[in-house]
Each structure stands twice: as C-alpha cells, then as structure tokens.
Amino acid sequence: MDSLPNVSLATAVPYVAAAYIGIWVILFGYLVSLGGKLSGLRRQVDVLADAVKAKGSPEQAKAKTKA
C-alpha cells in the first residue's frame, strides 16, 4: 500500500467522469437492444395469437397482418 502514488483530485475527476459516462452509455445501449428484442417478440406473439384465432398457420396470419 505504501507504493501507490498520490493522485490529486483534479487529475482523477476526468477519469471518474469518463468511467461513469461509459457505464451509462453501455447501459443505455443494452436497454435499447432489449427494447428491440421485446418489440420483435411482441410481433411474433401477435402473429401467433392471430393464427390461433383463425385456426390457421402462423404464415397465413402473418400474411393477413401485412396486407
């Protein structure tokens, strides 16, 4: 522990701020990615629900939703 250099607060602040910003950017990107996956899953569930209602195949229901 005695071999650690003394770092002034003015020198450390930019590094700490950059670390926090980096973590927030990564977290935001992860949440956007999850949102996209959730949106895709919702579309698939809607297609399957329509297929069950129509008692047809999911491909037929998908074609109806696109039209």
DSSP file (Angstrom, degrees, kcal/mol; ACC not computed):
  #  RESIDUE AA STRUCTURE BP1 BP2  ACC     N-H-->O    O-->H-N    N-H-->O    O-->H-N    TCO  KAPPA ALPHA  PHI   PSI    X-CA   Y-CA   Z-CA
    1    1 A M    >         0   0    0      0, 0.0     3,-1.0     0, 0.0     0, 0.0   0.000 360.0 360.0 360.0 -24.9    0.0    0.0    0.0
    2    2 A D  T 3   +     0   0    0      1,-0.2     0, 0.0     3,-0.0     0, 0.0   0.685 360.0  63.8 -75.0 -16.2    2.9    2.4    0.5
    3    3 A S  T 3  S+     0   0    0      2,-0.1    -1,-0.2     0, 0.0     0, 0.0   0.497  74.9 109.8 -88.5  -1.8    4.0    2.1   -3.1
    4    4 A L  S <  S-     0   0    0     -3,-1.0     2,-0.1     1,-0.1     0, 0.0  -0.533  71.2-121.1 -73.7 136.3    0.8    3.7   -4.5
    5    5 A P        -     0   0    0      0, 0.0     2,-0.5     0, 0.0    -1,-0.1  -0.445  22.5-111.5 -76.8 151.6    1.3    7.1   -6.0
    6    6 A N        -     0   0    0     -2,-0.1     2,-0.5     0, 0.0     0, 0.0  -0.719  34.3-165.7 -81.3 124.9   -0.6   10.1   -4.7
    7    7 A V        -     0   0    0     -2,-0.5     2,-0.1     3,-0.0     5,-0.0  -0.949  16.2-128.1-115.1 130.3   -3.0   11.3   -7.3
    8    8 A S    >>  -     0   0    0     -2,-0.5     4,-1.5     1,-0.1     3,-0.6  -0.375  19.1-118.9 -75.1 157.0   -4.6   14.7   -6.9
    9    9 A L  H 3> S+     0   0    0      1,-0.2     4,-2.0     2,-0.2    -1,-0.1   0.858 113.2  59.2 -62.6 -37.0   -8.4   15.1   -7.1
   10   10 A A  H 34 S+     0   0    0      1,-0.2    -1,-0.2     2,-0.2    -2,-0.0   0.808 108.1  46.1 -64.1 -29.4   -8.1   17.4  -10.1
   11   11 A T  H <4 S+     0   0    0     -3,-0.6     4,-0.5     1,-0.1    -1,-0.2   0.820 114.1  47.2 -81.2 -32.0   -6.3   14.6  -12.0
   12   12 A A  H  X S+     0   0    0     -4,-1.5     4,-2.2     1,-0.2     3,-0.3   0.777  93.3  75.9 -83.1 -27.8   -8.7   11.9  -11.0
   13   13 A V  H  X S+     0   0    0     -4,-2.0     4,-2.7     1,-0.2     5,-0.2   0.891  93.3  50.3 -57.0 -46.7  -12.0   13.7  -11.8
   14   14 A P  H  > S+     0   0    0      0, 0.0     4,-2.4     0, 0.0    -1,-0.2   0.889 112.0  48.8 -61.1 -36.5  -11.9   13.4  -15.6
   15   15 A Y  H  > S+     0   0    0     -4,-0.5     4,-2.1    -3,-0.3    -2,-0.2   0.907 112.5  46.8 -68.8 -41.2  -11.2    9.6  -15.3
   16   16 A V  H  X S+     0   0    0     -4,-2.2     4,-2.3     2,-0.2    -1,-0.2   0.918 113.3  49.2 -66.1 -42.8  -14.0    9.1  -12.9
   17   17 A A  H  X S+     0   0    0     -4,-2.7     4,-2.5    -5,-0.2    -2,-0.2   0.910 110.7  50.5 -62.9 -42.1  -16.4   11.1  -15.0
   18   18 A A  H  X S+     0   0    0     -4,-2.4     4,-2.5    -5,-0.2    -1,-0.2   0.884 109.4  51.6 -63.7 -38.3  -15.4    9.2  -18.2
   19   19 A A  H  X S+     0   0    0     -4,-2.1     4,-2.3     2,-0.2    -2,-0.2   0.926 111.2  46.8 -64.9 -44.5  -16.0    5.9  -16.4
   20   20 A Y  H  X S+     0   0    0     -4,-2.3     4,-2.3     2,-0.2    -2,-0.2   0.919 113.2  48.6 -63.5 -43.9  -19.5    6.9  -15.3
   21   21 A I  H  X S+     0   0    0     -4,-2.5     4,-2.4     1,-0.2    -2,-0.2   0.916 111.0  51.5 -62.9 -42.5  -20.4    8.2  -18.8
   22   22 A G  H  X S+     0   0    0     -4,-2.5     4,-2.3     1,-0.2    -1,-0.2   0.907 109.5  49.2 -61.0 -42.5  -19.1    5.0  -20.3
   23   23 A I  H  X S+     0   0    0     -4,-2.3     4,-2.5     1,-0.2    -1,-0.2   0.912 111.7  49.0 -64.4 -42.4  -21.2    2.9  -17.9
   24   24 A W  H  X S+     0   0    0     -4,-2.3     4,-2.6     2,-0.2    -2,-0.2   0.886 110.8  50.4 -65.3 -38.7  -24.3    4.9  -18.7
   25   25 A V  H  X S+     0   0    0     -4,-2.4     4,-2.4     2,-0.2    -2,-0.2   0.924 112.1  47.0 -65.0 -43.9  -23.7    4.6  -22.5
   26   26 A I  H  X S+     0   0    0     -4,-2.3     4,-2.2     2,-0.2    -2,-0.2   0.921 113.2  49.0 -63.3 -43.9  -23.3    0.9  -22.2
   27   27 A L  H  X S+     0   0    0     -4,-2.5     4,-2.3     2,-0.2    -2,-0.2   0.914 111.3  49.3 -62.6 -43.7  -26.4    0.6  -20.1
   28   28 A F  H  X S+     0   0    0     -4,-2.6     4,-2.3     1,-0.2    -1,-0.2   0.915 111.0  49.9 -62.8 -43.6  -28.4    2.7  -22.5
   29   29 A G  H  X S+     0   0    0     -4,-2.4     4,-2.1     1,-0.2    -1,-0.2   0.891 110.3  50.6 -61.5 -40.2  -27.3    0.6  -25.5
   30   30 A Y  H  X S+     0   0    0     -4,-2.2     4,-2.4     2,-0.2    -2,-0.2   0.909 110.5  48.9 -64.3 -42.7  -28.2   -2.6  -23.6
   31   31 A L  H  X S+     0   0    0     -4,-2.3     4,-2.2     2,-0.2    -2,-0.2   0.874 110.3  50.8 -67.4 -36.8  -31.7   -1.3  -22.8
   32   32 A V  H  X S+     0   0    0     -4,-2.3     4,-2.0     2,-0.2    -1,-0.2   0.905 110.3  50.7 -64.5 -40.8  -32.2   -0.2  -26.5
   33   33 A S  H  X S+     0   0    0     -4,-2.1     4,-2.0     1,-0.2    -2,-0.2   0.918 110.3  48.7 -62.6 -44.4  -31.1   -3.7  -27.6
   34   34 A L  H  X S+     0   0    0     -4,-2.4     4,-2.6     1,-0.2    -1,-0.2   0.885 108.6  54.5 -63.2 -38.6  -33.6   -5.3  -25.1
   35   35 A G  H  X S+     0   0    0     -4,-2.2     4,-2.2     1,-0.2    -1,-0.2   0.897 107.7  49.6 -62.2 -40.9  -36.4   -3.0  -26.4
   36   36 A G  H  X S+     0   0    0     -4,-2.0     4,-2.0     2,-0.2    -1,-0.2   0.905 111.8  47.9 -64.6 -41.7  -35.8   -4.1  -30.0
   37   37 A K  H  X S+     0   0    0     -4,-2.0     4,-2.3     2,-0.2    -2,-0.2   0.901 111.3  50.9 -65.3 -40.5  -35.9   -7.8  -29.0
   38   38 A L  H  X S+     0   0    0     -4,-2.6     4,-2.3     1,-0.2    -2,-0.2   0.891 108.0  52.6 -64.5 -39.6  -39.1   -7.2  -27.0
   39   39 A S  H  X S+     0   0    0     -4,-2.2     4,-2.0     2,-0.2    -1,-0.2   0.914 109.7  48.8 -62.1 -43.3  -40.7   -5.5  -29.9
   40   40 A G  H  X S+     0   0    0     -4,-2.0     4,-2.0     1,-0.2    -2,-0.2   0.899 110.8  50.3 -63.0 -41.3  -39.8   -8.4  -32.2
   41   41 A L  H  X S+     0   0    0     -4,-2.3     4,-2.4     1,-0.2    -1,-0.2   0.883 107.8  53.3 -65.6 -37.7  -41.2  -10.9  -29.6
   42   42 A R  H  X S+     0   0    0     -4,-2.3     4,-2.4     2,-0.2    -1,-0.2   0.909 108.1  50.7 -63.7 -40.6  -44.5   -8.9  -29.4
   43   43 A R  H  X S+     0   0    0     -4,-2.0     4,-2.2     1,-0.2    -1,-0.2   0.912 110.9  48.9 -62.4 -41.4  -44.9   -9.1  -33.1
   44   44 A Q  H  X S+     0   0    0     -4,-2.0     4,-2.4     1,-0.2    -2,-0.2   0.898 110.7  49.9 -65.2 -40.6  -44.4  -12.8  -33.1
   45   45 A V  H  X S+     0   0    0     -4,-2.4     4,-2.7     2,-0.2    -1,-0.2   0.899 109.8  51.4 -65.4 -40.0  -46.9  -13.2  -30.3
   46   46 A D  H  X S+     0   0    0     -4,-2.4     4,-2.4     2,-0.2    -2,-0.2   0.914 110.4  48.6 -62.1 -42.4  -49.4  -11.2  -32.2
   47   47 A V  H  X S+     0   0    0     -4,-2.2     4,-2.1     1,-0.2    -2,-0.2   0.920 113.5  46.6 -64.0 -43.1  -48.9  -13.3  -35.3
   48   48 A L  H  X S+     0   0    0     -4,-2.4     4,-2.2     2,-0.2    -2,-0.2   0.893 111.3  51.5 -66.6 -39.0  -49.3  -16.5  -33.3
   49   49 A A  H  X S+     0   0    0     -4,-2.7     4,-2.3     1,-0.2    -2,-0.2   0.911 110.6  48.6 -64.8 -41.4  -52.4  -15.1  -31.5
   50   50 A D  H  X S+     0   0    0     -4,-2.4     4,-2.3     1,-0.2    -1,-0.2   0.887 110.5  51.9 -63.3 -38.3  -54.0  -14.3  -34.8
   51   51 A A  H  X>S+     0   0    0     -4,-2.1     5,-2.0     2,-0.2     4,-0.9   0.887 109.5  48.8 -66.3 -38.6  -53.2  -17.7  -36.1
   52   52 A V  H  <5S+     0   0    0     -4,-2.2     3,-0.3     2,-0.2    -1,-0.2   0.911 111.9  49.1 -67.5 -41.4  -54.8  -19.4  -33.1
   53   53 A K  H  <5S+     0   0    0     -4,-2.3    -2,-0.2     1,-0.2    -1,-0.2   0.902 118.3  39.3 -63.6 -40.0  -57.9  -17.2  -33.5
   54   54 A A  H  <5S-     0   0    0     -4,-2.3    -1,-0.2    -5,-0.2    -2,-0.2   0.544 104.3-132.7 -85.7  -7.4  -58.1  -18.1  -37.2
   55   55 A K  T  <5 +     0   0    0     -4,-0.9    -3,-0.2    -3,-0.3     2,-0.2   0.857  69.1 114.9  54.5  38.1  -57.1  -21.7  -36.6
   56   56 A G  S   <S-     0   0    0     -5,-2.0    -1,-0.2    -6,-0.2    -2,-0.1  -0.510  74.6 -71.6-119.3-169.9  -54.6  -21.4  -39.4
   57   57 A S     >  -     0   0    0     -2,-0.2     4,-1.8     1,-0.1     3,-0.4  -0.499  41.1-114.9 -83.2 157.4  -50.9  -21.5  -39.7
   58   58 A P  H  > S+     0   0    0      0, 0.0     4,-2.3     0, 0.0     5,-0.1   0.813 116.2  59.9 -60.6 -29.5  -48.7  -18.6  -38.4
   59   59 A E  H  > S+     0   0    0      2,-0.2     4,-2.1     1,-0.2     5,-0.1   0.891 104.2  49.2 -66.6 -38.3  -47.6  -17.9  -42.0
   60   60 A Q  H  > S+     0   0    0     -3,-0.4     4,-1.7     2,-0.2    -1,-0.2   0.914 112.6  47.1 -66.0 -42.1  -51.3  -17.3  -43.0
   61   61 A A  H  X S+     0   0    0     -4,-1.8     4,-2.0     2,-0.2    -2,-0.2   0.876 110.3  53.2 -66.6 -37.0  -51.8  -14.9  -40.1
   62   62 A K  H  X S+     0   0    0     -4,-2.3     4,-1.6     1,-0.2    -1,-0.2   0.901 107.9  50.6 -64.9 -40.6  -48.6  -13.1  -40.9
   63   63 A A  H  X S+     0   0    0     -4,-2.1     4,-1.3     1,-0.2    -1,-0.2   0.862 109.8  51.1 -65.0 -35.3  -49.7  -12.6  -44.5
   64   64 A K  H  < S+     0   0    0     -4,-1.7    -2,-0.2     1,-0.2    -1,-0.2   0.880 108.7  50.5 -69.3 -37.9  -53.0  -11.1  -43.2
   65   65 A T  H  < S+     0   0    0     -4,-2.0    -1,-0.2     1,-0.2    -2,-0.2   0.815 110.2  50.2 -71.6 -29.2  -51.3   -8.7  -40.9
   66   66 A K  H  <        0   0    0     -4,-1.6    -1,-0.2     1,-0.2    -2,-0.2   0.805 360.0 360.0 -76.3 -29.1  -49.0   -7.4  -43.7
   67   67 A A     <        0   0    0     -4,-1.3    -1,-0.2    -5,-0.2    -2,-0.2   0.482 360.0 360.0 -75.1 360.0  -51.9   -6.8  -46.1
